[in-house]
């Protein structure tokens, strides 16, 4: 298949996006400076949609009120009222409560149910600290910094910490205060949060609750060692009854227990680091009456007192096909108090008590584990073999700041190569030349590989381009006449704001800086992303420079019409090439169609801006968009076909760029 035409869908989306205007923002914003004003603003927003409450720096001390929970969230019989206390009830639609900085915006709830999202559709809480909860005297109350019921709520960038309660009350109730509690009818997204030193579960999901938990640090701090009102009692992340969750790329540490999937719950547990647990790390447990399901894949369980992963799923029925694969189990079973088989689980790295037919348990790596009686793990690998086998897992953990901060990652990440700096640089430069040359030859020789289907597609694109070229002047003049039209002006201003992003001379320094820093620090995603951008700019830039030299089309500002060709630099548009490369690369890595439309919409805005500011003719922009999209697509496809490690390589001139691509064996 021709490299220029490998992603026809992208080109079609590109053409469609040229005709779609960017959506306008909605919602009224209100600045809030104290707790009383916050309570009033939340109450007034119940019947409104899209209200944004901007919390200024400070301490917001809520006034708790008595509250009766109509149902018991974690009881065998939920149909019973529960007395509790309430800090703030949040209801409405599309409400946003946002702090400027979670370290400087602190909400002290002084209540069992700190922030209660109830009947709140598409609501968001961002960049605040929620602290200072109390423990209600009823053990049935599901006290938490944040409680969600019958709501869809996104919790992003928040800190839920030091919700401990009174020691005497917690000693009586046993249960403490959770970070987040998902109740009936809740759909919660918890992303990039710090949930630390709360006196019960970090995150608990009960009946009919669903959550996506990504990039969070769930840290008990005290691991339950400081008495009843101490952090880390309970489970780091727990699902019970019929709760469902995606638990991915989190760091769960210093709890009594790690991640639990209980009774009839279902979960995807992937790429997490679970370490420093008093007892087990991850468990799938039917409680003798349920049929839970889990995919426990590519996690690291590090330093536990009892087993690493425990499986008790023997009852028939329910969803089949649970998987426990690709996990690393290191230094588990460290506490002799749990050596007995009737303790939490068999004292071994992977304790399988019961399993159903069809359950897959395979490919789990073990190192330095302890079994009952102080015996070494029966299937442990040697250190060098474990490091080599776990390399892929380590690389996946490097993609997320939360897991990258873990002790496991820092211990087992690949050490620097033991070779001199000059020797390493020479090898990198040699590999860089070879890899970039290979990609360049593939792209530049692609016209020679055109087949019949490619020719048809290329002909269709050329026909569209020819039609635009025939009406260049008319399209240019129409856009110029309407530059201040109320519908077009915001789109034009968006293009003007993003125009510097399309200039290689301005942006390459940032791409190179990101590439260098992320490579040194081991941030593989940022390393790969910046490398893809630089290589796409470099290779597409060669096509652009050759086309400008051969065609020589005059820019609108320098000519009397679109048919003047004499030493000009209008065809194709370099800004548009670069901005559509970015749109294609970002869309490749963000598998979320609204975001992809936004990327291409922003790129399209820059294209219109280049025409409106008399820098290019419409056909210059059209060809630039196709060229940028196609070159980026070709490189992404080639990169996906091979495993790569990337390091920077500078080239002279400020406008050029390069990178080193070494095969990762």
N, C-alpha and C positions, 0 to 999 in steps of 0.2 A: 504494500500500500504506500502511496506517495506520502512522504513525511509532511509535505505542506498541507495535506488534506486529511490527516488522520482523525480529526474530530469534527465531522460535519455538523453534528448537533450543536457544538459550540458556535460555529459560524452562523447557523440558523438563529440561535438565541441572540447572537450579536445583532443580526439584522432586525430582529423583533425589538430588541432593547432600544434601537435608534428611534423608535416611534413611541416609546412609553415614557411619560414624564415621571419625575420623582414624586412620591407621595408627600403631602404636606403634614407637618407635625400638628398634634392636637393635644388638648389638656391645659387646664389652668394651673399655674404655679403659684405657691404661697410660701413665704418665708416664715419659719417658726423659730422662736427663741427661748421658750420655756415650756414646762410640762402642762400648765393650765391652758396655754394657747394650743398645745398639741392636742389635748383632749377635746377642746372646742372644735378645732379644725377637723378632726376625725369624725366627730358627731355630725358636723355640717356636711361632710362629704358623702354621707350614706346614700343620699338620693341623687348624687352626681356621678359622672363618669370621667375618668381621666384626670382626676385631681392629683397634683404633685405637691407634696409637702417637703420643703427644703429645710432640714434641721441645721441650725447654726451651731458652732462649737459651744459646748457647755454640758452641764449635768442636768438631766431631766428626771426629777423625782416624782413618780406617779403616786397618786393617792389611791390605795387599795380599797375596794368595796366588796361586801359579801356577795357571793355568787353560788348558785345551785346548778351543778352540772346535771342535766336531765338524764344522762346515761353514764354507766361505769365503763370506761374505755378498755380496761384490762381485766374484766370480771367474766367468770363463766356465764353468769346471767347479767347481760348489760342493762336490763330494764330496771334500774334502780337509781334514784337520785343520789347525788354526792355533794355534800357541802364543801365549799372551797372559797378562795378569795381571788379577785380579778384586778389586774392592773389597768389594762386598756383593751376594750373590745373594738375590733376593726372590721367594718362591714362596708359593702359597696361594690363598685365595679371599676377595674383598671386604676385603682389608687396606688400611688407611689409614695413611700416614706423613705426619704433619702438623706443621709448625712454627708457632710463634706469630707469627713475623715473618721473612720471608726475609732481611732485612738482619741479623738477630741469630741466626739458626740456620744455621750454615755447615758443610756436610759436605765434608771434604777426602778425596778418594778414594785418592790416591796409587797409582792403578792405571789401566790402559788401559781396561778395561770397568768404569767407575766403579760405577754402580748397574745391575745386570743383573736386569731383570724377566723371569723365565723360568717359563712355566706358571703365570702369576698371573692369575686370572680376576677381572675387575671390581675391580682394585686402583687406588689413588689416591696420588699424591704432591702435597703442597700446601705452599706458603709456605716453601720452604727454598732455600738457595743450595747448588749442587753445583760444586765447584771443585777445583783442585789435581791434575788428572789427569796421568798420564805417558804417553809414547808408547812402545808396545811395539816391539821390534826387528823383528818380522815385518811387512812392508808389507801383508800380507793381513789383518791383524787390523783389525776395524772398531771401533777405539777411539772411545769417546764418553763424555761425562759420564753419559748414560743410554742403555742398550741394552735394547731390548724384543724378545723372541722368544716366539712362541706364547702371547701374553698380550693381554688387554684392559686398557689402562692409561690413566688420566686424569692429566695433569700440569698443574696449575693454579697460577698465581701464583708460579712458581718463577724463580730466577735461575740460569742455567747459564753460568758465566763463568770466564775465565782458565784454561781447560784448554789448555795450550800444549805442554808437553813439553820435553825437552832439545833444544837446537838441533842438536847433532851427530847425534842419532838421527833427528830429523825431516829433516835434510838427506839422510840415507841412505835413509829410507823414502819420502820425498817427501810422502806423506799424513801429516796431523797428527791432531788429536783433534777429533771432532765434538761438537756440543751434544747432539743426540738422534739415535740410529740405530735405525730400524725394520727389523727383520729378519723372517724367514719366520714367517707366522702371527700377525703383530702387528696390533692394532687400537688406535690411539693417538689420544687427544684432547689437544691441546696448546693451552691457552687462557691468555691474559693473562700470558705469560711473557716474561722478558728473557733472550735468548740472545746473549751478547756476548763478543767477544775470545777465541774458540776458534780453534785453528790449522788447522781444516779446515771442512767444511760445517757450517752452522748446524744444519740438519735434513736428514738423508739417509734415504730410504726405498728399500729394495732388494726382492728377490723376495718376492712374496706379502705385502707390507706395505700397510696402509691407515692413513691418518691424517686427522684434521680439525684444521686449524691456524688458530686465530682469535685476533685481538687481540694478537698477539705483536710484540715488537721484536726483530728478528734483525740484530745490528749487529756487523760485523767489526772495527770501531774502527780497526785499522791498515791495512785494505785490502791486506794482504799486503806492506806496504812495509818491515816491520821484520825481514826475514830469514826463515829457515825456520820458526822457532817464534814466529810473530807472528799476530795475529788477522786474519781476513778472507781467508785463502787458501781456494780451493775455491769452492763455490756457497752462496749464502745458504740456499735451499731447493731440494733436488734429488730427483727421482724417476727411478728407472731400472729396468730389467728390466720387470716387470709391476706395479709399485707403483701405488697409487691414492691420491688425496688431494683434499680440499677445502681450498683455501688462500684464506682470506678475511679482509680487513680487517687486514692486517699491514703493518708498516713494515720493509722490508728495505733495509739500507744498508751502504755501505763494505765491499763484498766484491769479490773478483775477478770473480765472475759473480753474477747475480741469482737468478732462478727458472728451473729447467730441468726439462723433461718429455722424457725420453729413452727410446729404444728402443721398448718396448711399454707404457709407462706411460700412465695416464689421470689427468687433473686438471681440476678447476674452479678457475680462478685469477681471483678477483673482488675488486674494491675494495681492492687493495693499492697501496702506494706503494713503488716500487723506485727508489732514487736513490744517486748517487755510486758507481757501479760502474766498476771498472777496464776491463772489456770490455763485454759485452752485458747488457741488462736482463732480458729474458724470452726463452726459446727453446723451440720445439717441434722436436725433432730425431730423425729415425728411425735415425741412425747407419748408414744404408745397409743395414739388415737388419730393422728393426722397423716397427711401424705404430702410433705413439703417437696419442693423442687428447687434445684440450684445448679448454676454453672459457676463453678469455682475454678477460675482459670488464670494463670500467669500472676499469681500473688506470691509475695514473700512473707513467710511466717518466721519470725526471728526472736529467739529468747522467750520461751514460755515456761511456766512452772509445771503444767501438765502437758497433754499432747499438743501437737501442732494443729492438725485438722482431725476432727471427729465426725464419723458418719454413722447415724442410726436411722436408717430408712428401710424398714422391712415390711411395712404393711402394704397389701395390694391396693390397686386403684390409684386415682390421681394422675397427674402428669408424669410421664415416663421420660427417660433419657437424660437424667442428671449427669453432669460431668465434673470430675475433679482431675484436672490435667494441667501440666506445665507449671506447677507451683514449686517454689523452693522452700524447703523446711530445714531450718538451721538452729541448732542449739535449743531444741525443744526438750521437755521432760526434765527440767532442771531442779525441781523441788521434790525431794524424797517423800514428802508428806502425801503425795498423790500417786505413789507407786502401786497401791492396791487396785485391783481390777474394778472394785466397786466404788472407786473415787469418781472423779468426773468422767474419765475415759481411760482406755488402756494406755499405759504409760509408754507411748512410742510416738514417732513423728507423725504417722498417718494411722489413726486408730479406726478401723472399720468394724463396727459392732454388728450391724445388719445392713444388707444392701439388696435391692430388687434387681431382677433380670433387666438388662438393658442399661444399667448404670455403668458409665465409663470411668474407670480410675486408672490413669496411665500417664507415663512421662513426668512424674513428679521427682524432683531432685532433692537429695538428702545429704546433709553434711553436719558432722560434729554433734549429733543428737545423743541424748541419754535415755536409756530405757530402765525399767524397774530393776532395782538392785544395783544400780550404777553401771549396768552393761552398756557398751557402745551401741549405737544404732546398727541394726543388722544389715541394712542395705545402704549404709552411708558411702559416699564417694570420697576419694582422697581429695586433698585441698586443690591441687592443680587440676584434677579432672572436674571437680565441681565448678571451679572458676571458668573453665573452658565451656562446660555445658550450660552454665547460667548466663553466658555472655549476652544472648539475645534478650533474655528477661531483663538484665541490667540496662540494656539500651532502651527498652521500652519504658522502664521506670524513670529514665533520664528525661523523658519528655514532659514531665509534670513537676512543678516546683515542690509540691507537697511530698511526693515520694522521693524526690531527689534530696530532700533534707534529711531523710531517714539514716539511722546508723547503718542499716543493712546496705543501702546504696553506697554510702561513703566508704564502707569497708571493702566491698567487692567490686567497685567500679574499676575499670581497666587502669593500671598505673601507666605513667608516661613511658614511652619506649626508651630503652636504655641505649641510646645512641647520641653522639654529639650533636650540638645544635646545628653546626655547619653541614654535617653529614645528612642530618634529617632534612634540612632546607634543600640540599641538592636533590635528594630523592623526591621530595615533594614537587619541586619545580619540573623535574623530568616527567613525573606522572601527570602533572598538570598539562604540560604541552601535549602529551599523548591523548589524554581524555578529551580535552577541548577540541583538539584537531579532529578526533573521531566524530564528535557531535557536529562540528562544523561541516565536515565532508558529507555527512549524512543529510544535512539540511540543504547545503548548496547543490548537491547532486540530485536532489529529489525530482526535478523536472525530467531527468532521464529515466525515471522509474514510473512515469505516468501510464496507467492502463486505461482501458476504455471507460470504465466507470469514473475514474478520476477525471478524465477528459470531459465527460458530460458535466460533472460537478463544477469543474473549472470554467467550462463554457457558460454555465448558468451564472456563476459569480461575475464573470467578465461582462455578461449581458447587463446585469444590474449596474455594474460599474460604468459601462458605456452609456446607459440611460442617465445616470447621475451626471456624467461628464457632459452630455448633451445639454443639460439644464443647469450647469454650474452657476452661470450668472444669475439666472432666475431664482435659484434656491438661496444663493448668497444674498441677493437683494431683499428677498422676503424675510430672511432672518434679521437682516440689518434694520429693516423697517419696523420690525416687531420686537426689537431688543428690549424695550421698556414696557412691553405688554404685561399685564398683571399675572398672566399664567406663565409667560416665558421668563420673566425677570428673575424669579427665584432659581430657576434651572440654570440660567446664565451665570448668576452669582455663585452658584455651587461650582460650576466649571472654573470660574475665575479663582475661587479659593483653592481648588485642587490643581490648578495649572502648574505650580512649581514642582509638584510630585512627578510630572511628566518630563522634567528636565534632568537628563543624566548628569550633567555637570554639577547640579545642586545636590542630587540625592545619592550619588555613588559613594560619597564619603561616609554617609550614614549606613549604607549597605555593607561597605567594607568594615566599618567599625563594629557593626552587629555581628558580622561573620567572624571577625577575629576574637571578640570578647566571648561570644557563645561557644566557639570552638575550644578556647582555653578553659572555660568553666564547664564544658561538657553538656551544654544545652543543645541537644541534637536537633530538635525541631527548628529552633531559630537558625542554627547553622545551615541546615538543609534549605530552609526557606530563603535566606539571604543569598545562598549560593545559586539557587535556581533563578532568582531575580537577576543577579549579576551576569550569569551565563546567557540568559535570554536577552538581556540588554546588549551584551557584547556581540552575539551572533546576529541578532536582528539589526544591530547598528551597522554591520558590514553590508547587509542588503540595502539598508536605507542610504548609506553613503554612496554606494555604487549607483543606485537609482537616481539620486539627486544629480550625480555627475553626468550620467547619460541623458537624462530627460531635460534637466535645466529649466524647469518651469518657473516662471516668475510668480511671486506672491501677489495676492490681490492689492496690497498696499503699494506695490512697486510697478503695477501694470494697469493697462486700460481695459483688460478683459482676460478671460481664462485661456486664451489660445496663444499666449506669448511664451516662447521657449527660448531662453537665451541666458545661460549662466545663472539661473535661478535655483532656489533651494526649497521650493514649495512642495514638490512631489517626491515621496509621500510625507505625511506629517510625523516627525519624530516624537513629538509629545504624545500623539495618539498611539503610536506603536508601543511606547513604554507603558502608558496607562492601561492599555488593553492586555499587555503581558501581565501586569499586576492583577487585573481582574481575573484573568484565566488561572493564574497560579493560586490566588486566594480561594477561588471557587473550587479548585481541585482539593484543597485541604479542608474546606468547610462544607460538609455534606448537609447543607440546610438551604433549601431553595429560596426562602426570602432573603437570606444573606447574599446568595449568588446573584439574585436580581439586583440587589442594592449595589454590589460590586460593579456589575455591568452598567447600571444606571449612572453611577458616578463617573465611570469611564466615558460614557456617552455624553455626559454634561461637559467634560473637557473637550470632546470632539466638537460640539456645538460652539463652545467658547472660542476655539481656534478659528472657526469660520466667522463668527460675529465680530471678533477683533481684527479681521482682515489679514490674518496670518496664513490661512490656507483656503483653498477651494474645497467645496464639499467632496469632490472625488478624491482629493488628497487624503481627506479624513477617512473616507470609506476604505481605501486601499491600506492605509496605516492600521486601521482596526483589524482588517483581515490578516495583515502580516503579523501584527503583534500576537493575535490570538493563535495563529497557526504555528509560529515558531515556539511559543510557550507550550502549546499542546504537544508538539513533537518532542521537546526536551522532557516534559513530564512523563510521557510514555516511555522514553528511553530510560529515564531514571527509575521508573517503576519496575523495569525489567531486570534491574541489577541492584545489588546492595552496595551503597556508596558511603564513603567517609569523605568529608570535605574540609579543606583548609584553604586559606586565602593565598593568592598570588597577585602581586601588584604588577601593573603594566604602566608604561609612561603615558603622559599626555593629559591626565586628569579626566578625559572623556572616555577612556578605555577601561576595560576591566577584565579580570580573569579569575580562575579558581582552579583548585587542585581537586581532582576526583580520583580517589584510590579505591580499587576493588577491596571489599571487606570480606575476606574469606572466613 
